[in-house]
């Protein structure tokens, strides 16, 4: 019984320490992934804004839907007001023909 007590006294703290370390690594990794996704989504919103709103070109409906989807995900991941401003300008821009009609 004494041997079992010594094993438990050694094993429990080691397992708890490992679990805490694993949780910390997972937390940092998850934050990095979320940040990376937010950066990519913001870049897509900026690209659409530059390509259509700033240039004055009409936006195909499909592109507007893509911008809306990108913004929804960006906002859910904690995106800031800059993305919101660009999204609002994209949504207010002139709709053009669909991609199929344009080709």
C-alpha positions as CSV (number, residue, x, y, z in Angstrom):
1,X,0.0,0.0,0.0
2,X,2.9,2.3,0.7
3,X,4.2,1.8,-2.8
4,X,0.8,2.7,-4.3
5,X,0.7,5.9,-2.2
6,X,4.2,6.9,-3.4
7,X,3.2,6.3,-7.0
8,X,0.0,8.3,-6.7
9,X,1.9,11.1,-4.9
10,X,4.3,11.3,-7.8
11,X,2.0,10.6,-10.7
12,X,-0.9,13.0,-9.9
13,X,1.2,16.2,-9.8
14,X,3.1,15.1,-13.0
15,X,-0.2,14.5,-14.8
16,X,-1.7,17.8,-13.7
17,X,1.4,19.7,-14.7
18,X,1.3,18.0,-18.1
19,X,-2.3,18.9,-18.5
20,X,-1.7,22.5,-17.7
21,X,1.1,22.7,-20.1
22,X,-0.9,21.1,-22.9
23,X,-3.8,23.5,-22.2
24,X,-1.5,26.5,-22.4
25,X,0.0,25.3,-25.7
26,X,-3.5,24.7,-27.2
27,X,-4.6,28.1,-26.0
28,X,-1.7,29.9,-27.7
29,X,-2.1,27.8,-30.9
30,X,-5.9,28.5,-31.0
31,X,-5.3,32.2,-30.6
32,X,-2.7,32.2,-33.4
33,X,-5.1,30.4,-35.7
34,X,-7.9,32.8,-35.0
35,X,-5.6,35.8,-35.6
36,X,-4.4,34.3,-38.8
37,X,-7.9,33.7,-40.1
38,X,-8.9,37.2,-39.1
39,X,-6.0,38.6,-41.1
40,X,-6.8,36.6,-44.2
41,X,-10.5,37.6,-44.0
42,X,-9.6,41.3,-43.6
43,X,-7.2,41.0,-46.6
44,X,-10.1,39.6,-48.7
45,X,-12.4,42.4,-47.7
46,X,-9.7,44.9,-48.5
47,X,-9.1,43.3,-51.9
48,X,-12.8,43.4,-52.8
49,X,-13.1,47.0,-51.6
50,X,-10.1,48.1,-53.6
51,X,-11.0,46.2,-56.7
52,X,-14.6,47.4,-56.9
53,X,-15.4,50.3,-54.5
54,X,-12.2,52.3,-54.9
55,X,-12.1,51.7,-58.6
56,X,-15.8,52.5,-59.1
57,X,-16.5,49.3,-60.9
58,X,-19.9,47.6,-60.4
59,X,-19.8,44.6,-58.1
60,X,-21.2,41.3,-59.3
61,X,-23.7,39.8,-56.9
62,X,-21.5,36.8,-56.3
63,X,-18.6,39.0,-55.2
64,X,-20.9,41.0,-52.9
65,X,-22.1,37.7,-51.3
66,X,-18.5,36.6,-50.9
67,X,-17.7,39.9,-49.2
68,X,-20.7,39.5,-46.9
69,X,-19.7,36.0,-45.9
70,X,-16.0,37.1,-45.3
71,X,-17.2,39.9,-43.2
72,X,-19.6,37.7,-41.1
73,X,-16.7,35.4,-40.3
74,X,-14.3,38.3,-39.7
75,X,-16.7,40.0,-37.3
76,X,-17.4,36.7,-35.4
77,X,-13.6,36.4,-34.9
78,X,-13.5,39.8,-33.3
79,X,-12.7,42.0,-36.3
80,X,-12.6,45.7,-35.8
81,X,-14.4,48.8,-37.2
82,X,-12.2,49.1,-40.3
83,X,-13.6,45.9,-41.7
84,X,-17.1,47.1,-40.9
85,X,-16.6,50.4,-42.7
86,X,-15.3,48.7,-45.8
87,X,-18.1,46.1,-45.7
88,X,-20.7,48.8,-45.4
89,X,-19.2,50.6,-48.5
90,X,-19.1,47.3,-50.4
91,X,-22.8,46.6,-49.6
92,X,-23.7,50.2,-50.6
93,X,-21.8,50.0,-53.9
94,X,-23.5,49.7,-57.3
95,X,-24.4,46.1,-58.2
96,X,-23.2,44.9,-61.5
97,X,-24.1,41.9,-63.6
98,X,-23.4,38.4,-62.3
99,X,-20.1,36.8,-63.3
100,X,-21.9,34.6,-65.9
101,X,-23.6,37.6,-67.4
102,X,-20.3,39.5,-67.5
103,X,-18.4,36.7,-69.4
